[in-house]
Amino acid sequence: MTAPDPAHPYMPNSAPAVRAEMLAAVGAADAEELYRDIPAHLRLGRPLDLPEALPSELALRRHVTSLLDRNLSSEDAPSFLGGGCWHHYVPVVCDEIVGRGEFLTAYGGLWYSDHGKNQAYFEFQSLLGELLDMDAVGLTTYDWSAATSSALLMASRLTGRGRVLVPRTLSPDKGAQLQNFARSAVEIVEVGMETGTGLLDLADLRSKLTADTACVYFENPGFLGILETRGAEIVGLAHDRGALCVVGVDPISLGVLAPPSAYGADIVTGEVQPLGVHMQYGGGLGGFVATRHDPGWLAEIPSLLTSIIRTEDGTGLGYGWANWVETSWVKREESRDFTGTTTGLWTIAAAVYLSLMGPQGMRELGETIVAKAAYAARLLDAIAGVRAPALTAPVFKEFVVDFTGTGTTVAEVNEALLERGLIGGWDLSEDFPELGESALFCVTEMHTQDDLDRLAAAVAEVTR
């Protein structure tokens, strides 16, 4: 008598009797029948080459821990790597609140079952709207890149035009996502940067603004940390040609910088990760789209909006979805854009963070970052052959460091820094060859003076 086929220890419903019952329910003789529509040449035809299954939960835990121990995170060593996901302090209360069951495990309830979550969403929209000085803010998309792609398509639909202008200094990751997301609907045209300053090349912008331009997109601060000091002029050039202006922003900078609305932005996008969300491998990101209070414009926002209304008896307030009929799961193929499961948990974290910080907290944070970044740049610039910042326009949080004069590559510098327990900057040499052997360094409130002194001493040693 043969032993029964055992259930797989990690695979649900793999017990033979359960599996047979499931196959019978769908009318299949065996599992192979479920895959018969897949062409033979696309199928592997043999078992995967996998190691033997671990015998116990304890063995599995030890194995995973050994893999994780290979990592060096920003909690283990000072990290100067930014470029779209930054190491900022997350107050403990942010983790406490987003870890509550009604937020952490809730999915897509309606007005009554998710009344508290909808109120948290409304608070997020209100707080971020105040920070941005914009009328309406949609719930978070997957990340800043997705929000920007949606904003560019919004501008195309609102203007009836098919050309969008984006800066040369765009993050290479974001540029690739824009191409994948939007190129089937709009023509994406790159505008150059000024040599030396890193600012948008206005002469190139003027030459590329046409009657078919839907919008001009730029970021403040940009990927290279540059503050676009001529935002109002760029907006004016776009508006003169009947185009809109979409501006991307790091919201952590708005404690010390004027919001894009102050210089005429029509649509604002950005990333909520700096606002109380931990850096995570493959997560922790959430983009936002903000715009004016106009029914036609609000209908173009791809993600949900929540609103507030008094209850029928006048004794309380209710929170619910304001643009349900505009979403892609209602309009399906007629929808303007795609709305999937948003990163709503980070929406709540950002609301908690902003409510804790308040205007004064955001200002103090911004001033601290500016001061620390300036200190770090000054130390690095004093090293023979190093230029920091390598671009002359004002910067916030991130700046370009040029190692060309040292005869050392960025890869060599970063490898040597890692050996000394420091995580270096983003290597720009491949994506921005015109900047030479340069790297993007990020400094936040998390860095101590000792961290910055260690960085400068290590760079001086490895470039000597």
Legacy VTK file of the C-alpha trace (Angstrom):
# vtk DataFile Version 3.0
C-alpha trace
ASCII
DATASET POLYDATA
POINTS 464 float
0.000 0.000 0.000
1.530 3.332 -1.100
1.630 6.376 1.161
-0.724 9.206 0.224
0.682 12.235 -1.603
1.590 14.659 1.208
0.387 18.255 1.284
2.995 20.902 0.535
3.995 22.602 3.820
3.786 26.151 2.392
1.106 25.776 -0.282
-2.536 26.203 0.755
-5.120 23.727 -0.535
-2.421 21.308 -1.669
-3.751 18.286 0.236
-4.756 15.628 -2.345
-8.396 15.418 -1.237
-8.833 19.192 -1.292
-7.124 19.450 -4.663
-9.340 16.755 -6.135
-12.442 18.499 -4.800
-11.375 21.795 -6.392
-10.681 20.157 -9.758
-14.068 18.448 -9.672
-15.763 21.770 -8.915
-14.351 23.337 -12.095
-14.867 20.210 -14.181
-11.185 19.420 -14.791
-9.739 15.941 -14.718
-6.329 17.104 -13.496
-4.256 20.265 -13.071
-2.667 19.795 -16.471
-6.029 20.430 -18.102
-6.064 23.961 -16.660
-3.002 24.883 -18.735
-3.957 23.321 -22.070
-4.575 26.735 -23.725
-0.960 27.778 -23.162
1.092 26.883 -26.288
3.602 24.102 -25.717
6.582 26.223 -26.791
5.830 28.684 -23.988
5.829 26.025 -21.283
8.935 24.894 -19.431
8.249 21.177 -19.769
10.198 20.206 -16.666
10.156 20.996 -12.929
11.820 24.211 -11.814
15.403 23.781 -10.659
14.785 24.621 -7.010
16.630 23.603 -3.858
15.083 21.085 -1.532
12.284 22.414 0.671
13.364 23.518 4.102
12.134 21.047 6.722
10.714 23.449 9.299
9.615 26.990 10.072
12.733 27.429 12.215
14.999 26.445 9.315
13.115 28.803 7.022
13.479 31.680 9.480
17.220 31.059 9.811
17.612 30.954 6.036
15.727 34.217 5.435
17.584 35.940 8.281
20.914 34.918 6.765
19.858 36.476 3.460
18.712 39.702 5.125
21.961 39.934 7.085
23.777 40.553 3.789
22.007 43.903 3.435
23.445 47.215 4.589
20.550 49.581 5.186
20.369 53.251 6.086
19.674 52.132 9.648
23.060 50.378 9.740
25.214 53.026 8.069
24.867 56.717 7.113
23.323 56.805 3.636
23.735 59.642 1.150
21.630 57.960 -1.508
18.419 59.730 -2.550
17.063 60.232 -6.044
13.354 59.769 -5.333
13.245 57.794 -2.077
14.845 59.568 0.859
15.863 58.782 4.436
13.725 61.032 6.648
12.677 60.565 10.228
9.339 58.799 10.726
7.662 59.672 14.046
6.619 56.593 16.000
2.986 57.709 16.031
2.887 57.401 12.215
3.711 53.694 12.483
1.311 53.280 15.399
-1.658 54.713 13.538
-1.103 53.103 10.129
-0.621 49.794 11.963
-4.149 49.866 13.375
-6.291 47.073 11.985
-8.982 49.320 10.490
-6.291 50.980 8.353
-3.713 48.245 7.831
-6.071 45.444 6.774
-9.037 47.386 5.346
-9.326 47.228 1.572
-12.188 48.939 -0.251
-15.147 49.443 2.044
-17.872 51.965 1.349
-19.056 55.043 3.241
-20.304 53.322 6.382
-17.768 50.543 6.882
-14.805 52.780 6.051
-16.068 56.052 7.485
-12.961 56.523 9.640
-10.589 55.774 6.781
-12.458 58.191 4.528
-12.108 60.871 7.182
-8.344 60.194 7.291
-8.245 60.515 3.496
-10.114 63.807 3.706
-7.646 65.099 6.292
-4.769 64.129 3.995
-6.321 66.007 1.089
-6.930 69.040 3.284
-3.465 69.126 4.867
-1.560 68.522 1.647
-3.824 70.958 -0.190
-2.893 73.621 2.367
0.811 72.846 2.011
0.567 73.014 -1.790
-1.921 75.907 -1.790
-4.049 73.934 -4.262
-7.811 73.345 -4.157
-8.039 69.602 -4.701
-5.671 66.690 -4.070
-6.410 63.159 -5.221
-5.586 60.077 -3.186
-2.156 58.655 -3.786
-1.193 56.795 -6.938
1.532 54.136 -7.032
4.344 56.697 -6.973
5.397 60.149 -8.191
6.123 58.819 -11.685
2.603 57.445 -12.057
1.134 60.712 -10.774
3.215 62.710 -13.248
2.238 60.464 -16.147
-1.432 60.942 -15.254
-0.952 64.711 -14.944
0.617 64.935 -18.407
-2.292 62.974 -19.885
-4.716 65.248 -17.989
-3.074 68.278 -19.604
-3.378 66.666 -23.026
-7.092 65.996 -22.566
-7.807 69.432 -21.110
-6.048 71.263 -23.952
-6.837 68.850 -26.771
-3.144 68.827 -27.662
-0.714 65.956 -28.038
2.789 67.196 -27.129
4.364 67.481 -23.661
7.743 68.981 -22.786
9.834 67.478 -19.974
13.282 68.433 -18.614
16.556 66.736 -19.511
17.247 66.544 -15.776
14.389 64.119 -15.170
15.193 61.019 -13.130
16.088 58.221 -15.584
13.632 55.927 -13.799
10.838 58.467 -14.061
11.669 59.176 -17.687
11.378 55.471 -18.519
8.039 55.237 -16.714
6.704 58.299 -18.531
7.616 56.715 -21.849
5.910 53.442 -20.950
2.826 55.111 -19.494
2.163 58.041 -21.806
3.941 57.649 -25.139
0.972 55.937 -26.798
-1.164 59.028 -26.134
1.260 61.965 -26.281
4.587 62.902 -27.833
7.191 63.418 -25.099
9.854 65.992 -25.980
12.956 66.646 -23.880
14.098 70.191 -23.042
17.806 70.649 -22.350
19.496 71.984 -19.237
21.808 74.941 -18.992
25.453 73.959 -18.797
26.884 74.969 -15.462
23.656 75.849 -13.647
21.482 72.782 -14.220
18.454 75.031 -14.798
15.986 74.463 -17.632
17.357 75.883 -20.900
14.836 78.630 -21.678
16.096 79.130 -25.219
15.542 75.447 -25.940
12.139 75.638 -24.257
11.052 78.549 -26.464
12.152 76.709 -29.602
10.139 73.606 -28.665
6.911 75.299 -27.540
4.472 74.808 -30.411
0.761 75.202 -31.048
0.385 71.486 -30.217
2.114 71.689 -26.817
-0.252 70.510 -24.081
2.020 71.306 -21.150
5.478 72.029 -19.862
6.614 69.855 -16.954
9.452 70.700 -14.590
10.355 69.886 -10.996
11.218 72.108 -8.057
13.492 70.815 -6.644
14.493 68.666 -9.574
16.127 65.255 -9.648
19.582 66.849 -9.383
18.462 68.876 -6.372
18.306 72.087 -8.411
15.810 74.792 -7.450
14.253 76.198 -10.611
14.542 79.927 -9.848
12.661 80.964 -12.994
9.454 79.050 -12.395
7.195 82.039 -13.070
8.961 82.706 -16.372
8.570 79.084 -17.470
4.870 79.135 -16.559
4.470 82.395 -18.482
6.101 80.967 -21.593
3.797 77.935 -21.461
0.653 80.003 -20.913
1.578 82.387 -23.732
1.350 79.432 -26.127
-1.894 78.175 -24.636
-0.189 75.301 -22.822
-0.555 74.301 -19.197
2.279 73.993 -16.690
2.668 70.896 -14.523
5.158 71.139 -11.657
6.567 68.266 -9.613
7.566 68.979 -6.021
9.127 67.315 -3.010
6.593 68.356 -0.322
9.242 68.289 2.413
10.730 71.418 0.796
7.576 73.517 1.183
8.379 74.583 4.714
10.986 76.927 3.218
9.998 77.240 -0.453
6.967 78.801 -2.107
4.543 76.186 -3.471
4.238 75.807 -7.264
0.849 77.537 -7.174
2.658 80.741 -6.164
4.291 80.962 -9.581
1.267 79.795 -11.564
1.366 75.987 -11.789
-1.863 74.511 -13.154
-1.299 70.954 -11.896
1.093 69.821 -9.152
2.462 66.328 -8.650
4.855 64.862 -6.108
5.799 62.068 -3.738
4.417 61.502 -0.210
7.226 59.170 0.918
9.117 61.950 2.779
5.994 62.599 4.863
6.160 59.868 7.486
6.792 56.791 5.324
9.791 54.504 5.748
11.997 53.691 2.790
11.169 50.171 1.651
12.567 47.916 -1.012
9.902 48.053 -3.719
7.377 50.041 -1.678
6.771 52.996 0.582
5.978 55.317 -2.336
2.830 57.224 -3.230
2.318 59.980 -5.793
-0.262 62.753 -5.680
-2.003 64.973 -8.233
-3.326 68.378 -7.158
-5.272 70.900 -9.186
-7.798 73.721 -9.112
-11.435 73.462 -8.000
-13.117 73.192 -11.362
-15.603 70.390 -12.178
-13.982 69.702 -15.536
-10.525 69.520 -14.022
-11.604 67.452 -11.018
-13.134 64.882 -13.350
-9.691 64.383 -14.914
-7.974 63.394 -11.662
-7.380 59.628 -11.978
-7.547 58.709 -8.296
-10.368 58.995 -5.792
-11.389 62.215 -4.102
-13.102 62.197 -0.719
-15.439 64.912 0.415
-17.374 65.995 3.482
-21.076 66.705 4.020
-23.384 67.241 6.986
-25.602 64.352 8.001
-29.332 64.604 7.280
-30.159 65.391 10.893
-27.489 68.105 10.971
-25.731 66.676 14.019
-22.581 65.290 12.411
-20.356 65.054 9.378
-20.060 62.331 6.788
-17.057 61.447 4.600
-17.344 59.693 1.271
-16.154 59.453 -2.304
-16.773 62.512 -4.432
-15.839 61.241 -7.917
-16.892 57.608 -7.839
-18.514 57.788 -11.286
-15.250 59.009 -12.854
-13.124 56.042 -11.805
-11.864 53.371 -14.179
-13.730 50.573 -12.409
-17.006 52.361 -13.142
-16.296 53.693 -16.645
-14.156 50.716 -17.670
-12.953 51.196 -21.256
-14.489 54.691 -21.318
-12.324 55.881 -18.411
-9.795 58.659 -18.867
-7.057 56.956 -16.877
-6.432 53.863 -14.771
-7.189 53.754 -11.056
-6.180 50.625 -9.230
-5.568 49.935 -5.583
-4.003 53.155 -4.383
-1.297 53.374 -1.750
-3.881 54.534 0.764
-1.918 53.453 3.822
0.780 56.017 3.007
-1.959 58.616 2.558
-2.841 58.108 6.210
0.818 58.182 7.288
1.285 61.496 5.479
-1.838 62.955 7.128
-0.521 62.001 10.568
2.922 63.421 9.756
1.609 66.751 8.483
-0.744 67.160 11.433
2.162 66.544 13.822
4.610 68.877 12.106
2.400 71.870 11.437
3.721 74.955 9.578
6.454 75.691 12.125
7.702 72.111 12.165
7.899 71.983 8.381
9.800 75.261 8.355
12.313 74.101 10.972
12.798 70.829 9.124
13.424 72.608 5.822
15.900 75.005 7.396
17.746 72.102 9.035
18.060 70.249 5.731
19.296 73.365 3.912
21.922 74.029 6.576
23.192 70.450 6.725
23.354 70.078 2.937
25.306 73.355 2.676
27.735 72.171 5.369
28.309 68.853 3.597
28.841 70.530 0.227
31.337 72.966 1.742
33.373 70.134 3.269
33.422 68.156 0.022
34.264 71.186 -2.107
37.366 71.791 0.011
38.822 68.435 -1.100
41.371 68.680 -3.924
39.813 67.809 -7.297
36.235 67.655 -5.948
33.532 70.173 -6.897
30.421 70.437 -4.731
27.883 71.476 -5.691
29.052 70.943 -9.256
26.083 72.952 -10.592
25.748 76.588 -9.564
21.983 76.961 -9.171
20.577 76.801 -5.610
19.822 73.308 -4.309
17.643 71.614 -1.716
18.540 68.355 0.034
20.454 66.904 -2.917
23.395 68.205 -4.917
25.790 66.995 -7.594
29.376 66.208 -6.569
31.956 66.049 -9.387
34.938 63.732 -8.835
36.399 64.134 -12.344
39.287 66.275 -11.128
40.429 63.548 -8.721
40.954 60.936 -11.429
38.692 58.613 -9.448
35.419 57.199 -10.765
32.161 57.397 -8.840
32.061 53.599 -8.740
35.482 53.542 -7.075
34.468 56.237 -4.588
31.247 54.448 -3.662
33.000 51.096 -3.258
35.584 52.663 -0.958
32.894 54.473 1.035
31.008 51.212 1.505
34.149 49.593 2.876
34.221 52.421 5.438
30.608 51.935 6.490
29.111 54.741 4.381
26.566 54.518 1.550
27.544 56.931 -1.223
25.519 58.894 -3.739
23.722 58.032 -6.982
26.223 57.491 -9.805
25.246 59.936 -12.574
28.088 59.142 -14.966
26.057 56.869 -17.224
22.753 58.774 -17.350
24.324 62.253 -17.364
27.708 61.819 -19.110
27.946 65.575 -19.657
28.498 65.911 -15.906
31.594 63.686 -15.962
32.311 61.433 -12.994
29.575 62.919 -10.833
27.251 61.591 -8.159
24.050 62.861 -6.571
24.434 63.146 -2.794
21.470 63.504 -0.445
21.583 65.119 3.018
18.569 65.173 5.340
17.778 65.829 8.975
18.895 62.244 9.689
22.557 63.092 9.164
24.577 64.255 12.135
27.615 66.506 11.945
29.720 63.443 12.682
28.177 61.659 9.662
29.047 64.587 7.388
32.567 64.908 8.790
33.089 61.157 8.296
31.912 61.447 4.696
34.311 64.284 3.897
37.236 62.529 5.594
36.520 59.290 3.725
36.209 61.040 0.343
39.472 62.905 0.968
41.179 59.612 1.772
39.892 57.635 -1.217
40.515 60.408 -3.789
44.021 61.286 -2.546
LINES 1 465
464 0 1 2 3 4 5 6 7 8 9 10 11 12 13 14 15 16 17 18 19 20 21 22 23 24 25 26 27 28 29 30 31 32 33 34 35 36 37 38 39 40 41 42 43 44 45 46 47 48 49 50 51 52 53 54 55 56 57 58 59 60 61 62 63 64 65 66 67 68 69 70 71 72 73 74 75 76 77 78 79 80 81 82 83 84 85 86 87 88 89 90 91 92 93 94 95 96 97 98 99 100 101 102 103 104 105 106 107 108 109 110 111 112 113 114 115 116 117 118 119 120 121 122 123 124 125 126 127 128 129 130 131 132 133 134 135 136 137 138 139 140 141 142 143 144 145 146 147 148 149 150 151 152 153 154 155 156 157 158 159 160 161 162 163 164 165 166 167 168 169 170 171 172 173 174 175 176 177 178 179 180 181 182 183 184 185 186 187 188 189 190 191 192 193 194 195 196 197 198 199 200 201 202 203 204 205 206 207 208 209 210 211 212 213 214 215 216 217 218 219 220 221 222 223 224 225 226 227 228 229 230 231 232 233 234 235 236 237 238 239 240 241 242 243 244 245 246 247 248 249 250 251 252 253 254 255 256 257 258 259 260 261 262 263 264 265 266 267 268 269 270 271 272 273 274 275 276 277 278 279 280 281 282 283 284 285 286 287 288 289 290 291 292 293 294 295 296 297 298 299 300 301 302 303 304 305 306 307 308 309 310 311 312 313 314 315 316 317 318 319 320 321 322 323 324 325 326 327 328 329 330 331 332 333 334 335 336 337 338 339 340 341 342 343 344 345 346 347 348 349 350 351 352 353 354 355 356 357 358 359 360 361 362 363 364 365 366 367 368 369 370 371 372 373 374 375 376 377 378 379 380 381 382 383 384 385 386 387 388 389 390 391 392 393 394 395 396 397 398 399 400 401 402 403 404 405 406 407 408 409 410 411 412 413 414 415 416 417 418 419 420 421 422 423 424 425 426 427 428 429 430 431 432 433 434 435 436 437 438 439 440 441 442 443 444 445 446 447 448 449 450 451 452 453 454 455 456 457 458 459 460 461 462 463
